[in-house]
């Protein structure tokens, strides 16, 4: 009476799938090698195990969407590896309308059929990149159960589309943010339940960044915020410090190209973790009175030109971890001479304090 089967080999190497229970609920392939799966084997699985709730083909590579998937009416979790896939047709989406999780991390989808908006049970959407279809009709319901999208193309981040995702909590937007400045800056506020947002800028054409952060209307519900490759020219802190619930802020890979950061008085009231990465030209950082009162962890990588840390930093009662990479010699010496360095768990890399 087997209900769950884990295969550690290529499914095509199994002598006979008929040996397994026809009422199998979960089928997972944990092979570490990326073998190509014969379409006939995949079709056979879909036709035989009609009561599957979970189908995870792991790293097995498919050349196309599997036929016979319409037989899996009870399917709730589906993971496929189809690197060549660029679109999701209506025939496929209609056949998986009861799905909770669609996991295809190696697929970059540029077109999705309108029937996607009828998948009202969907909760988790994991793709290399995903493009939502334009909303077809006003009488269609919202995707109220969808709470996670791994990578969304910025061109589909319109107020109308994002307004149809009322309970989305985690989102990464990946693409040419600079070229979609006016669209993004006015639509993010529609995500009233959003807690975690990652903004990753990627442009095929080299150009100066047009991203102006103070034009963005971020939802006040945000607790985690990350920027990467945004190449901001203006100090982002005066805008971000106003977010009332923000706990984790990561300014990563070329997110800010300026030389100065300024945190105003009583800014960042809930911030616990601040990660500044690849701010190669940062020279000065100041904090106003009462700024970051709940900060616990600060990571700066690298800090080659930063000569001093804000004095107010040491008055934050909860501050307990400082990690600096390749600090400027003057700053390194100041930290060596600092009497309370053990209290703040100061770590300097790569050579230690």
Number of C-alpha atoms within 10 A of each C-alpha: 8 11 14 16 14 12 13 11 14 19 21 15 8 11 8 9 16 12 8 15 15 16 15 19 19 19 19 17 18 16 17 12 12 13 15 15 18 16 15 13 14 19 15 16 22 20 16 19 22 20 19 25 20 21 21 18 22 19 21 21 19 21 14 13 17 20 15 18 20 18 19 22 16 16 24 19 20 19 18 22 24 21 17 15 17 16 15 19 15 13 12 18 21 15 16 23 21 19 22 21 20 18 20 22 19 18 20 21 21 15 15 19 18 17 19 21 22 16 21 17 16 24 19 19 20 19 18 16 22 28 21 21 16 16 18 11 9 8 6 12 12 20 21 16 17 23 20 21 19 19 24 24 19 25 17 20 23 18 17 14 16 20 19 19 21 18 20 24 19 20 21 21 23 22 20 19 25 22 17 16 18 15 18 24 21 16 20 20 19 21 23 19 18 25 21 19 20 18 21 21 22 15 14 7 7 7 9 10 18 16 22 17 20 15 13 19 15 24 19 17 18 22 20 19 19 17 21 21 20 25 20 21 17 17 19 19 16 16 16 19 22 16 19 17 17 23 20 19 19 18 21 20 18 19 24 27 18 19 17 15 18 16 22 18 14 15 23 26 20 19 24 20 20 18 16 22 20 19 23 19 16 20 16 16 15 16 19 16 14 18 22 28 21 18 23 18 19 18 18 22 19 21 23 19 19 21 17 18 15 13 11 15 19 13 12 16 11 15 21 17 18 16 18 22 18 17 22 16 13 12 16 18 12 13 18 14 10 10 9 12 16 11 10 16 14 18 18 18 13 10 8 12 14
